[in-house]
Amino acid sequence: MTKTNFTPAGKKTFKADSYRPLPASVTINNSKIDGLGLFAVQDIKEGTYLGETHFKIDENRDWMRTPLGGFINHSEQSNAEISLSGENIRGLTAKRNILKGEEITVLYTLY
């Protein structure tokens, strides 16, 4: 049986190579924009790559969202952007410094 590690506050900790559906720097919370959104749980520097948001298994399929890609809301004054980060992979990058507690948003476009 694998031992689960918890901090004194009861928060689960993960090994550095463990799968995480979201990067440690973000969480999902209620959004003033629409439903649920992604929020910074720590300051995030401009240029930080936050992870994969969409992928294609092959060219004949539509883009599939990852957990990270499923909660990004639109803003005309977005603080992040989605762009190709590899063949059939789109990723999320901070396009300016994002402060702890701030919602992470992108400008929705037709890819």
ChimeraX attribute file (.defattr): number of C-alpha atoms within 10 A of each C-alpha:
attribute: neighborCount
match mode: 1-to-1
recipient: residues
	/A:1	3
	/A:2	4
	/A:3	5
	/A:4	8
	/A:5	12
	/A:6	11
	/A:7	8
	/A:8	7
	/A:9	6
	/A:10	8
	/A:11	9
	/A:12	10
	/A:13	12
	/A:14	13
	/A:15	8
	/A:16	7
	/A:17	6
	/A:18	8
	/A:19	9
	/A:20	12
	/A:21	11
	/A:22	18
	/A:23	14
	/A:24	13
	/A:25	13
	/A:26	22
	/A:27	18
	/A:28	17
	/A:29	15
	/A:30	12
	/A:31	15
	/A:32	10
	/A:33	12
	/A:34	11
	/A:35	10
	/A:36	16
	/A:37	22
	/A:38	23
	/A:39	23
	/A:40	20
	/A:41	17
	/A:42	15
	/A:43	14
	/A:44	20
	/A:45	14
	/A:46	14
	/A:47	14
	/A:48	15
	/A:49	18
	/A:50	18
	/A:51	19
	/A:52	24
	/A:53	24
	/A:54	23
	/A:55	20
	/A:56	15
	/A:57	11
	/A:58	9
	/A:59	8
	/A:60	7
	/A:61	9
	/A:62	11
	/A:63	17
	/A:64	15
	/A:65	15
	/A:66	17
	/A:67	15
	/A:68	23
	/A:69	20
	/A:70	14
	/A:71	22
	/A:72	25
	/A:73	21
	/A:74	16
	/A:75	15
	/A:76	9
	/A:77	9
	/A:78	17
	/A:79	19
	/A:80	24
	/A:81	19
	/A:82	24
	/A:83	15
	/A:84	15
	/A:85	16
	/A:86	10
	/A:87	8
	/A:88	13
	/A:89	17
	/A:90	23
	/A:91	20
	/A:92	25
	/A:93	22
	/A:94	21
	/A:95	17
	/A:96	15
	/A:97	14
	/A:98	21
	/A:99	15
	/A:100	14
	/A:101	15
	/A:102	16
	/A:103	27
	/A:104	24
	/A:105	24
	/A:106	21
	/A:107	16
	/A:108	14
	/A:109	7
	/A:110	4
	/A:111	7
